Amino acid sequence: MKKTVEEALETKRSILQSALDLFYQKGYSKTTFEEISARIGLTKGAVYWYFKNKPELVAALINMYVERKTAYLNAKVPNLGCFDDIKHYFLATSDYILGDENALKLAFFLSLQMEWSQSIITKVMEKIHENMAHSFELIKDALLDMQKNGQIRDDTDAALIAEIIFNSWTGNLEAFFSKRSSTDLKIMIEKSFDLLFNGLIKKKD
């Protein structure tokens, strides 16, 4: 009997949930399609019908995470017009991750995954960068507007600063998940961003 569109979508969601749980519990390399399918009562072939390989599964999980996170952030921080808005954008991101079990699992998995081969890392990072592009452009455009409005120094390289902001965010997230820091994640974000932003503020004559 042929599945309806709704049934096919539900099956796909079940596969993704099973994969995420196993990636989180066992790691990427130790997770097999047999285990993913067994958890939800499917055959391995059924899983392969939806996803050809594990990188495709990871890419789909990232897409799902970004779609939900973007909707959450659009409601929480609709406009980026100053440093406080940018800081709140990342604080809201941390709230989303810490408040959603699946988002937490995926962020943990992606932040601390050390067992991928170089080719797999390349494929996954392409998807991560693709999905980060929207957020990156939002931050860069906000910095450019602030520069035009005289809020930050004229010599500020908006693209470089946006990259530094994202690297600071991911570094704080990795430190939190690996327990390299005992400081609360949101406090780390606030303090690190304040230090960075204070160096960019245009001084009054």
C-alpha positions in Angstrom: 0.0 0.0 0.0 1.4 3.4 -1.0 2.1 5.9 1.8 0.4 9.2 1.9 2.5 12.4 1.9 1.7 12.8 5.6 2.8 9.2 6.4 6.0 9.7 4.4 6.8 12.9 6.3 6.2 11.2 9.6 8.4 8.3 8.6 11.2 10.7 7.7 10.8 12.6 11.0 11.0 9.3 12.8 14.2 8.3 11.0 15.8 11.7 11.8 14.8 11.4 15.5 16.3 7.9 15.7 19.5 9.1 14.0 19.8 12.1 16.2 19.3 10.0 19.4 22.0 7.5 18.3 24.5 10.1 17.1 24.1 11.8 20.5 24.4 8.5 22.5 27.0 6.6 20.5 28.7 9.0 18.1 28.7 9.3 14.3 31.0 6.4 13.3 29.4 3.9 15.7 25.9 4.5 14.5 24.6 2.2 11.7 21.6 2.3 9.5 20.6 -1.1 11.0 20.4 0.5 14.4 18.6 3.6 13.2 16.0 1.5 11.4 15.6 -1.1 14.3 14.7 1.7 16.8 11.6 2.6 14.8 10.7 -0.8 13.4 11.8 -0.2 9.8 14.0 -2.1 7.5 17.5 -0.8 6.6 16.3 -0.5 3.0 13.5 1.8 4.1 15.9 4.2 5.7 18.1 4.1 2.6 15.1 5.0 0.5 14.9 8.4 2.4 18.6 8.9 3.0 21.5 7.6 1.0 24.1 7.9 3.7 24.9 9.4 7.1 26.1 12.8 5.8 22.7 13.2 4.2 21.1 12.5 7.6 23.3 15.1 9.3 22.5 17.6 6.6 18.7 17.0 7.1 19.1 17.4 10.9 20.9 20.7 10.4 18.2 21.9 8.0 15.5 21.1 10.5 17.4 22.7 13.4 18.0 25.9 11.4 14.4 26.2 10.2 13.1 26.0 13.8 15.8 28.2 15.3 15.2 30.9 12.7 11.5 31.0 13.5 12.3 31.3 17.2 14.9 34.1 16.7 12.6 36.0 14.3 10.1 36.2 17.1 12.6 37.0 19.9 15.0 39.4 18.1 13.2 40.7 14.9 15.7 43.5 14.3 19.4 44.0 14.7 20.2 47.7 15.2 22.8 47.8 17.9 25.3 45.8 19.8 22.7 44.8 22.4 20.5 43.4 19.7 23.4 41.3 18.3 24.2 40.0 21.8 20.6 39.2 22.5 20.4 37.3 19.2 23.1 34.9 20.5 21.6 34.8 24.0 18.3 33.9 22.4 20.1 31.2 20.4 21.5 29.7 23.6 18.0 29.8 25.2 16.7 27.9 22.2 19.4 25.3 22.4 19.2 24.8 26.1 15.4 24.8 26.0 14.9 22.3 23.2 16.1 18.7 23.8 16.7 17.9 20.1 18.5 21.2 19.5 20.7 20.5 22.5 21.5 17.0 21.3 22.4 18.3 17.8 24.5 21.2 19.1 26.3 18.8 21.4 26.9 16.3 18.6 28.2 18.9 16.1 30.3 20.8 18.6 32.2 17.8 20.0 32.2 15.4 17.1 35.9 14.4 16.8 35.6 11.1 14.9 34.7 12.2 11.4 37.0 11.8 8.5 38.2 14.8 6.6 35.9 14.1 3.7 32.8 13.8 6.0 33.8 17.0 7.9 34.0 18.8 4.5 30.5 17.7 3.5 29.0 18.5 6.9 30.7 21.9 7.2 29.5 22.9 3.7 25.9 22.4 5.0 26.7 24.2 8.3 28.2 27.2 6.4 25.3 27.2 4.0 22.8 27.4 6.8 24.8 29.9 8.8 24.9 32.3 5.8 21.6 33.9 6.6 22.6 34.7 10.2 26.1 35.8 9.1 24.6 38.3 6.6 22.2 39.6 9.3 25.1 40.3 11.7 27.3 41.8 8.9 24.5 44.1 7.6 23.8 45.2 11.2 27.5 46.1 11.7 27.5 48.0 8.4 24.4 50.0 9.3 26.0 50.8 12.7 29.1 52.0 10.9 27.1 54.3 8.7 25.3 55.6 11.7 28.6 56.4 13.4 28.1 53.9 16.2 31.3 52.0 15.5 34.7 52.9 14.2 35.1 53.8 10.5 38.0 51.3 10.1 35.8 48.3 11.2 35.8 45.4 8.8 32.2 44.2 9.2 32.7 40.8 7.5 35.7 40.1 9.7 34.0 41.1 12.9 30.9 39.0 12.0 33.2 36.0 11.6 34.9 36.8 14.9 31.5 37.0 16.6 30.5 33.6 15.2 33.8 32.0 16.2 33.4 33.5 19.7 29.9 32.0 19.9 31.0 28.5 18.7 34.0 28.6 21.0 31.8 29.4 24.0 29.4 26.6 23.0 32.2 24.1 22.7 33.6 25.1 26.1 30.2 24.7 27.6 29.6 21.2 26.2 33.1 20.0 26.9 33.0 21.4 30.4 36.2 23.2 29.8 34.6 26.2 31.5 32.5 26.2 34.7 31.0 29.6 33.8 27.4 29.7 32.7 27.0 29.8 28.9 25.0 33.0 28.8 27.4 34.8 31.1 30.3 33.7 28.8 28.5 35.1 25.8 27.7 38.4 27.5 31.2 39.0 28.8 33.0 37.9 25.6 30.7 40.0 23.4 31.0 43.0 25.7 34.8 42.9 25.5 34.7 42.7 21.7 32.1 45.4 21.2 33.8 47.8 23.6 36.8 47.8 21.3 34.6 48.8 18.3 32.6 51.6 19.8 33.4 54.9 18.1 34.8 57.4 20.7 33.2 60.8 20.9 35.5 63.7 20.0 
